Amino acid sequence: MNSVRKKRTDKTVVKEHIVLAAAKAFAQKGVKTVRMDDIATGLSISKRTLYELFHDKEDLLLDVMKLHREEMQEYMTQVASKAENVLEVLLKFFQRSAQDFQNTNRKFFEDIEKYPKVMRYIDESRKENLDSAMEFYRKGVEQGIFRNDVNYNIVRAMVCEQMDLLLHSEICKSYSLGEIYETVVFMHMRGISTEKGLKIVDDFLLNLKSATIIQYTIKGRFMSR
């Protein structure tokens, strides 16, 4: 019995390592250019072991997407437990998402469209996320942070649709995905916020800008040594 449990534990650990390695490789290079052989070689495991755990690259990619969602949900739970209002939670979510866009090769988003199981999972997750967003908007109105004269069904649809359109437009050649996402999100946030909400948004942006300046200053000093 103990040996069976140990084998299951070992397989679970190996599978986690594979998913983490694949997530990093896919984000850096896109999905298409990363071969299953590359992942096996990078982790010093056999291709047989890899294919025992994942039927094909799509199954591996699906687990990568599930891991990302689990990490985001865990992060949001931590943020929500400390936040004073729903806008703080949304801004932290958008900040984390912008960082993800910034650290991901555009080819990744182009490549995942070729995997139907993954796209179905993304669509299902998006619907759940949009439902959660509506609850945040409702609470924001109650807290006096969001305007009460806005159709939030349209707002939630616009954010997703706009990003999908921009990902396939020429603008991605001129600006980073992170910068595009931040611009779209904060444009919407400012548009739906009351004066009370605007102050929270502006303070958040000011702190974010200050943190970025400090980060680059420290990095510059370090690199100059």
C-alpha positions as a Markdown table, in Angstrom:
| # | Residue | x | y | z |
|---|---|---|---|---|
| 1 | Met | 0.0 | 0.0 | 0.0 |
| 2 | Asn | 2.8 | 2.4 | 0.9 |
| 3 | Ser | 4.6 | 1.7 | -2.3 |
| 4 | Val | 1.5 | 2.5 | -4.3 |
| 5 | Arg | 1.0 | 5.8 | -2.5 |
| 6 | Lys | 4.7 | 6.7 | -3.0 |
| 7 | Lys | 4.4 | 6.1 | -6.8 |
| 8 | Arg | 1.3 | 8.3 | -6.9 |
| 9 | Thr | 3.1 | 11.0 | -4.9 |
| 10 | Asp | 6.2 | 10.8 | -7.2 |
| 11 | Lys | 4.0 | 11.0 | -10.3 |
| 12 | Thr | 2.2 | 14.1 | -8.8 |
| 13 | Val | 5.5 | 15.8 | -8.1 |
| 14 | Val | 6.9 | 15.1 | -11.6 |
| 15 | Lys | 3.6 | 16.3 | -13.2 |
| 16 | Glu | 3.8 | 19.5 | -11.2 |
| 17 | His | 7.4 | 20.1 | -12.4 |
| 18 | Ile | 6.4 | 19.4 | -16.0 |
| 19 | Val | 3.5 | 21.9 | -15.9 |
| 20 | Leu | 5.6 | 24.6 | -14.3 |
| 21 | Ala | 8.4 | 24.1 | -16.9 |
| 22 | Ala | 5.9 | 24.1 | -19.8 |
| 23 | Ala | 4.2 | 27.2 | -18.5 |
| 24 | Lys | 7.6 | 29.1 | -18.5 |
| 25 | Ala | 8.6 | 27.8 | -21.9 |
| 26 | Phe | 5.2 | 28.5 | -23.5 |
| 27 | Ala | 5.1 | 32.1 | -22.1 |
| 28 | Gln | 8.6 | 32.8 | -23.4 |
| 29 | Lys | 8.5 | 31.2 | -26.8 |
| 30 | Gly | 4.8 | 30.5 | -27.6 |
| 31 | Val | 3.3 | 27.0 | -27.7 |
| 32 | Lys | 4.0 | 26.0 | -31.3 |
| 33 | Thr | 7.8 | 26.2 | -31.1 |
| 34 | Val | 8.1 | 24.3 | -27.8 |
| 35 | Arg | 8.3 | 20.6 | -28.5 |
| 36 | Met | 7.4 | 17.9 | -26.0 |
| 37 | Asp | 10.9 | 16.6 | -26.5 |
| 38 | Asp | 12.3 | 19.9 | -25.4 |
| 39 | Ile | 10.4 | 19.8 | -22.1 |
| 40 | Ala | 11.4 | 16.2 | -21.4 |
| 41 | Thr | 15.1 | 17.0 | -22.1 |
| 42 | Gly | 15.0 | 20.2 | -20.0 |
| 43 | Leu | 13.7 | 18.2 | -17.0 |
| 44 | Ser | 15.9 | 15.2 | -17.7 |
| 45 | Ile | 13.0 | 12.8 | -17.9 |
| 46 | Ser | 12.1 | 10.3 | -20.6 |
| 47 | Lys | 9.6 | 11.0 | -23.3 |
| 48 | Arg | 7.8 | 7.9 | -22.1 |
| 49 | Thr | 7.3 | 9.4 | -18.7 |
| 50 | Leu | 6.0 | 12.6 | -20.2 |
| 51 | Tyr | 3.5 | 10.9 | -22.4 |
| 52 | Glu | 2.3 | 8.7 | -19.6 |
| 53 | Leu | 1.3 | 11.8 | -17.7 |
| 54 | Phe | 0.1 | 13.9 | -20.7 |
| 55 | His | -1.5 | 12.4 | -23.8 |
| 56 | Asp | -0.3 | 15.3 | -26.0 |
| 57 | Lys | 0.8 | 18.9 | -26.0 |
| 58 | Glu | -2.8 | 20.1 | -25.7 |
| 59 | Asp | -3.4 | 18.2 | -22.5 |
| 60 | Leu | -0.2 | 19.7 | -21.1 |
| 61 | Leu | -1.3 | 23.2 | -22.2 |
| 62 | Leu | -4.7 | 22.7 | -20.6 |
| 63 | Asp | -3.0 | 21.9 | -17.3 |
| 64 | Val | -0.9 | 25.0 | -17.7 |
| 65 | Met | -4.0 | 27.1 | -18.1 |
| 66 | Lys | -5.7 | 25.4 | -15.1 |
| 67 | Leu | -2.6 | 26.1 | -12.9 |
| 68 | His | -2.6 | 29.8 | -13.9 |
| 69 | Arg | -6.3 | 30.1 | -13.0 |
| 70 | Glu | -5.7 | 28.4 | -9.6 |
| 71 | Glu | -2.8 | 30.7 | -8.9 |
| 72 | Met | -4.9 | 33.8 | -9.8 |
| 73 | Gln | -7.9 | 32.6 | -7.7 |
| 74 | Glu | -5.6 | 32.1 | -4.7 |
| 75 | Tyr | -4.0 | 35.5 | -5.2 |
| 76 | Met | -7.4 | 37.2 | -5.4 |
| 77 | Thr | -8.6 | 35.4 | -2.2 |
| 78 | Gln | -5.6 | 36.8 | -0.4 |
| 79 | Val | -6.2 | 40.3 | -1.8 |
| 80 | Ala | -9.9 | 40.3 | -1.0 |
| 81 | Ser | -9.2 | 39.3 | 2.7 |
| 82 | Lys | -7.2 | 42.6 | 3.1 |
| 83 | Ala | -9.0 | 45.0 | 0.8 |
| 84 | Glu | -11.2 | 47.8 | 2.1 |
| 85 | Asn | -13.4 | 47.9 | -1.0 |
| 86 | Val | -14.1 | 46.0 | -4.2 |
| 87 | Leu | -12.2 | 48.5 | -6.4 |
| 88 | Glu | -8.9 | 47.7 | -4.6 |
| 89 | Val | -9.5 | 44.0 | -5.4 |
| 90 | Leu | -10.3 | 44.7 | -9.1 |
| 91 | Leu | -7.2 | 47.0 | -9.4 |
| 92 | Lys | -5.0 | 44.3 | -8.0 |
| 93 | Phe | -6.5 | 41.8 | -10.3 |
| 94 | Phe | -5.9 | 44.0 | -13.3 |
| 95 | Gln | -2.4 | 44.8 | -12.2 |
| 96 | Arg | -1.6 | 41.1 | -11.9 |
| 97 | Ser | -3.1 | 40.4 | -15.3 |
| 98 | Ala | -1.1 | 43.2 | -16.9 |
| 99 | Gln | 2.1 | 41.7 | -15.5 |
| 100 | Asp | 1.1 | 38.3 | -17.0 |
| 101 | Phe | 0.5 | 40.0 | -20.4 |
| 102 | Gln | 3.8 | 41.8 | -20.1 |
| 103 | Asn | 5.7 | 38.6 | -19.4 |
| 104 | Thr | 4.0 | 36.5 | -22.1 |
| 105 | Asn | 5.1 | 36.3 | -25.7 |
| 106 | Arg | 2.4 | 37.4 | -28.1 |
| 107 | Lys | 2.8 | 34.2 | -30.0 |
| 108 | Phe | 1.4 | 32.3 | -27.0 |
| 109 | Phe | -2.0 | 34.0 | -27.5 |
| 110 | Glu | -1.9 | 33.3 | -31.2 |
| 111 | Asp | -0.9 | 29.7 | -30.7 |
| 112 | Ile | -3.5 | 28.7 | -28.1 |
| 113 | Glu | -6.3 | 29.4 | -30.6 |
| 114 | Lys | -5.3 | 26.2 | -32.4 |
| 115 | Tyr | -6.2 | 24.0 | -29.4 |
| 116 | Pro | -10.0 | 23.5 | -29.2 |
| 117 | Lys | -10.1 | 21.9 | -25.7 |
| 118 | Val | -8.0 | 24.8 | -24.3 |
| 119 | Met | -10.2 | 27.4 | -26.0 |
| 120 | Arg | -13.4 | 25.8 | -24.5 |
| 121 | Tyr | -11.8 | 25.9 | -21.1 |
| 122 | Ile | -10.9 | 29.6 | -21.5 |
| 123 | Asp | -14.4 | 30.4 | -22.7 |
| 124 | Glu | -15.9 | 28.6 | -19.7 |
| 125 | Ser | -13.5 | 30.3 | -17.3 |
| 126 | Arg | -14.2 | 33.7 | -18.8 |
| 127 | Lys | -18.0 | 33.3 | -18.3 |
| 128 | Glu | -17.4 | 32.5 | -14.7 |
| 129 | Asn | -15.0 | 35.4 | -14.3 |
| 130 | Leu | -17.6 | 37.7 | -15.9 |
| 131 | Asp | -20.2 | 36.6 | -13.5 |
| 132 | Ser | -17.9 | 37.3 | -10.6 |
| 133 | Ala | -17.1 | 40.7 | -12.1 |
| 134 | Met | -20.8 | 41.6 | -12.1 |
| 135 | Glu | -20.9 | 40.9 | -8.4 |
| 136 | Phe | -18.0 | 43.3 | -7.9 |
| 137 | Tyr | -19.6 | 46.0 | -9.9 |
| 138 | Arg | -22.8 | 45.6 | -7.9 |
| 139 | Lys | -20.9 | 45.9 | -4.6 |
| 140 | Gly | -19.0 | 48.9 | -6.0 |
| 141 | Val | -22.2 | 50.7 | -6.7 |
| 142 | Glu | -23.4 | 50.0 | -3.1 |
| 143 | Gln | -20.1 | 51.3 | -1.7 |
| 144 | Gly | -20.4 | 54.5 | -3.7 |
| 145 | Ile | -17.3 | 53.7 | -5.8 |
| 146 | Phe | -19.0 | 52.9 | -9.1 |
| 147 | Arg | -21.7 | 54.9 | -10.9 |
| 148 | Asn | -25.2 | 53.7 | -10.6 |
| 149 | Asp | -26.2 | 54.9 | -14.1 |
| 150 | Val | -24.0 | 52.5 | -16.1 |
| 151 | Asn | -25.0 | 49.2 | -17.8 |
| 152 | Tyr | -22.4 | 46.9 | -16.4 |
| 153 | Asn | -23.4 | 44.0 | -18.7 |
| 154 | Ile | -22.0 | 46.1 | -21.5 |
| 155 | Val | -18.9 | 47.1 | -19.5 |
| 156 | Arg | -17.9 | 43.5 | -18.7 |
| 157 | Ala | -18.3 | 42.4 | -22.3 |
| 158 | Met | -16.4 | 45.4 | -23.7 |
| 159 | Val | -13.2 | 44.7 | -21.7 |
| 160 | Cys | -12.9 | 41.2 | -23.0 |
| 161 | Glu | -14.0 | 42.0 | -26.6 |
| 162 | Gln | -11.7 | 44.9 | -26.8 |
| 163 | Met | -8.7 | 42.9 | -25.7 |
| 164 | Asp | -9.5 | 40.2 | -28.2 |
| 165 | Leu | -9.7 | 42.7 | -31.0 |
| 166 | Leu | -6.5 | 44.4 | -30.0 |
| 167 | Leu | -4.6 | 41.1 | -29.8 |
| 168 | His | -5.3 | 40.7 | -33.5 |
| 169 | Ser | -4.5 | 44.3 | -34.5 |
| 170 | Glu | -1.5 | 46.1 | -35.6 |
| 171 | Ile | -1.2 | 48.0 | -32.3 |
| 172 | Cys | 0.5 | 45.0 | -30.8 |
| 173 | Lys | 3.5 | 45.7 | -33.0 |
| 174 | Ser | 3.9 | 49.1 | -31.5 |
| 175 | Tyr | 3.1 | 48.6 | -27.8 |
| 176 | Ser | 3.5 | 45.8 | -25.3 |
| 177 | Leu | 0.5 | 43.6 | -24.4 |
| 178 | Gly | 0.9 | 44.8 | -20.8 |
| 179 | Glu | 0.7 | 48.4 | -21.7 |
| 180 | Ile | -2.3 | 47.9 | -23.9 |
| 181 | Tyr | -4.1 | 45.9 | -21.3 |
| 182 | Glu | -3.4 | 48.6 | -18.6 |
| 183 | Thr | -4.7 | 51.3 | -20.9 |
| 184 | Val | -7.9 | 49.5 | -21.7 |
| 185 | Val | -8.6 | 48.6 | -18.1 |
| 186 | Phe | -7.9 | 51.9 | -16.5 |
| 187 | Met | -9.9 | 53.7 | -19.2 |
| 188 | His | -12.9 | 51.6 | -18.2 |
| 189 | Met | -12.2 | 51.9 | -14.5 |
| 190 | Arg | -12.1 | 55.7 | -14.7 |
| 191 | Gly | -15.3 | 55.8 | -16.9 |
| 192 | Ile | -17.4 | 53.9 | -14.4 |
| 193 | Ser | -16.0 | 55.4 | -11.1 |
| 194 | Thr | -17.6 | 58.1 | -9.0 |
| 195 | Glu | -15.4 | 60.8 | -7.5 |
| 196 | Lys | -14.7 | 58.6 | -4.6 |
| 197 | Gly | -13.7 | 55.8 | -6.9 |
| 198 | Leu | -11.6 | 58.1 | -9.1 |
| 199 | Lys | -9.5 | 59.0 | -6.1 |
| 200 | Ile | -8.8 | 55.3 | -5.4 |
| 201 | Val | -7.9 | 54.7 | -9.0 |
| 202 | Asp | -5.6 | 57.8 | -9.2 |
| 203 | Asp | -3.9 | 56.9 | -5.9 |
| 204 | Phe | -3.4 | 53.4 | -7.1 |
| 205 | Leu | -1.8 | 54.6 | -10.4 |
| 206 | Leu | 0.4 | 57.1 | -8.5 |
| 207 | Asn | 1.7 | 54.4 | -6.2 |
| 208 | Leu | 2.2 | 52.0 | -9.1 |
| 209 | Lys | 4.2 | 54.7 | -11.0 |
| 210 | Ser | 6.3 | 55.4 | -7.9 |
| 211 | Ala | 7.0 | 51.7 | -7.3 |
| 212 | Thr | 8.1 | 51.4 | -11.0 |
| 213 | Ile | 10.4 | 54.4 | -10.8 |
| 214 | Ile | 12.0 | 53.0 | -7.6 |
| 215 | Gln | 12.3 | 49.6 | -9.2 |
| 216 | Tyr | 14.2 | 51.0 | -12.2 |
| 217 | Thr | 16.3 | 53.2 | -10.0 |
| 218 | Ile | 17.4 | 50.3 | -7.9 |
| 219 | Lys | 18.0 | 48.2 | -11.0 |
| 220 | Gly | 20.0 | 51.0 | -12.6 |
| 221 | Arg | 22.3 | 51.4 | -9.5 |
| 222 | Phe | 22.8 | 47.6 | -9.4 |
| 223 | Met | 23.7 | 47.4 | -13.0 |
| 224 | Ser | 26.1 | 50.3 | -12.8 |
| 225 | Arg | 28.2 | 48.6 | -10.1 |
